């Protein structure tokens, strides 16, 4: 099929790296791997940090202007796709482009990664919430990347429309030599943390991590932190500079070696959908220690490939770190289980197969609706 693609939350050519941008790019790669042709229909970003009627109406107007321009292009070149796929839809990033084009050209509409927060039905985000709900109602298939998101979506979607597809990554990019030396020269266990340094939930994650590490200061560990951002000045002082190395933003090409040169990956994951870094770390054979929040339990096999604790619980996080720091056998077995987990459940190939099933289901569902409504 020919698939038109857009990502209103964060376009895949956005200059700032994030798990959201990475997942969008992976969806495009997976579609190609499954044999589909992909057109980036638009890089329009509907996401806004602040809501309100005026803001949302302005964004809607811009989005519809973009949609009409795309429609003219498709008509001019006689090049209408078979399906339109939108990645990441919610009240802060509604989609007006996909629904408009799908209605105009009578093609299936697919949403991959949708979340829904009913408390946003009123207030500054009400228009964005309603627009996202309207898009979901039009969709022939909606994909949730986490079970928690799927549970919320069940309130407005029938089972035949809703699918859970676990997030995935390109494992080949993380296959580097296993001979990379782990541990520090002084014999200390090397912990790795990777996350952007922004105010809000990211900064809170760093605060929880720092609090946990202070509780195990007597153990033999060293910490590497990969990441940068506007809150770095507030985050760095939280950590013991004698035991912590800040390496800043690391190009993705260098991340596999960084992962493999460490023993444990740790990230509290405050309010994160699933934490893409957990996929990357496991792919490189690292056991992970993180927060049991939203979709993290969907990608980390608790007790097998990692240890999870309640969100924001620094003491429990410290206990899990201590468990792995003290037990080499447990640490190594979890690292091997992590690799198996990723290759079995979260590979690019698994994602390609899942998306292919979703597209075919969307086409069938759309054709069924056309028959029911007499071809309209």
Secondary structure by P-SEA (a helix, b strand, c coil): cbbbbbbcccccccccccaaaaaaaaaaaaaaaabbbbbcccccccccccccaaaaaaaaaaaaaaaaaaaaaaaaacccccbbbbcccccccccaaaaaaaaacbbbbbbcbbbbbcccccccaaaaaaaaaaaaaaccbbbbccaaaaaaaccccccccbbbbcccccccccccccccccccccccbbbbbbbbbcccaaaaaaaaaaaaaaaaccccbbbbbbbccccccccccccccccccccccccccaaaaaaaaccbbbbccccccccaaaaaaaaabbbbbbcccccccccccccccccccccccaaaaaaaaaaaaacaaaaaaaaaaaaaaaaacccaaaaaaaaaaaaaaaaaaaaaaaaaaccc
